[in-house]
Amino acid sequence: MDQQNLEAIMGLIIHSGNAKSDAMEAIRAAKRSNFAESEAKISAAENALVEAHHAQTGLLTQEAQGNNMEISLLAVHSQDHLMTSIAFTDLAKEIVDLYKRID
């Protein structure tokens, strides 16, 4: 695996992890009725997902140009991490909305 692909994969993992952490913090803030913080954390999670998508787009562009990457466990893990973080962020938004209704 070349350095460019490794950096993209690590970017996917890092930004996806940040998104999931921010989404979890948004839920915790909403649980404390701190909705300004929860909205800020959801926004941060969404921004981290955008960064992760940029990393993923770089990999997809390489593939589309015929530069096939060796599939490694690290590459699979990065994609799994991204998809989990997207789902978790979507769920966090719903949970925050529920806390708002309860409050």
C-alpha positions in Angstrom: 0.0 0.0 0.0 1.4 3.4 -0.9 1.7 6.3 1.4 -1.1 8.3 -0.2 -3.6 5.5 0.3 -2.4 4.8 3.8 -2.9 8.5 4.7 -6.4 8.4 3.2 -7.3 5.3 5.1 -6.0 6.8 8.4 -8.0 9.9 7.6 -11.1 7.9 7.3 -10.5 6.2 10.6 -9.5 9.4 12.5 -12.4 11.6 11.2 -14.9 8.8 11.5 -13.9 8.2 15.1 -14.1 11.9 15.8 -17.6 12.0 14.4 -18.7 9.1 16.5 -17.2 10.7 19.7 -18.9 14.1 18.9 -22.2 12.4 18.3 -21.9 10.6 21.7 -21.1 13.8 23.4 -24.1 15.4 21.8 -26.3 12.7 23.3 -24.7 13.3 26.8 -25.2 17.0 26.5 -28.9 16.6 25.5 -29.3 14.3 28.5 -28.2 17.2 30.7 -30.6 19.5 28.8 -27.7 21.4 27.3 -29.1 21.6 23.8 -26.8 24.4 22.6 -23.8 22.0 23.3 -25.6 19.1 21.8 -26.3 21.0 18.6 -22.6 22.1 18.5 -21.5 18.5 18.9 -23.8 17.3 16.2 -22.4 20.0 13.9 -18.9 18.9 14.7 -19.8 15.3 14.0 -21.2 16.3 10.6 -18.1 18.3 9.8 -15.9 15.3 10.8 -18.0 13.1 8.5 -17.4 15.5 5.6 -13.7 15.2 6.2 -13.9 11.5 6.3 -15.9 11.6 3.0 -13.1 13.6 1.4 -10.6 10.9 2.4 -12.9 8.3 1.0 -13.4 10.2 -2.3 -9.6 10.3 -2.8 -9.6 6.5 -2.6 -12.6 6.2 -4.9 -11.0 8.6 -7.4 -7.8 6.5 -7.5 -9.9 3.4 -8.1 -11.9 5.1 -10.9 -8.7 6.1 -12.6 -7.6 2.4 -12.7 -5.2 2.6 -9.8 -6.6 -0.3 -7.8 -5.6 -0.5 -4.2 -4.7 -3.6 -2.4 -7.6 -4.5 -0.1 -6.3 -4.8 3.4 -7.9 -5.3 6.8 -7.0 -1.7 7.5 -8.9 -0.5 4.4 -12.0 -2.6 5.3 -11.8 -1.3 8.9 -11.8 2.3 7.7 -14.9 1.7 5.6 -16.7 0.0 8.5 -15.7 2.8 10.8 -17.1 5.4 8.4 -20.4 3.6 8.0 -20.8 3.0 11.7 -20.1 6.7 12.4 -22.7 7.8 9.8 -25.4 5.6 11.4 -24.4 6.6 14.9 -24.6 10.3 14.0 -28.0 9.9 12.4 -29.2 8.1 15.5 -27.7 10.7 17.8 -29.7 13.4 16.0 -32.9 11.5 16.7 -32.0 10.9 20.3 -31.2 14.6 20.8 -34.6 15.4 19.3 -36.3 13.1 21.7 -34.5 14.7 24.7 -35.8 18.1 23.4 -39.3 16.9 23.3 -39.1 15.4 26.8 -37.6 18.6 28.2 
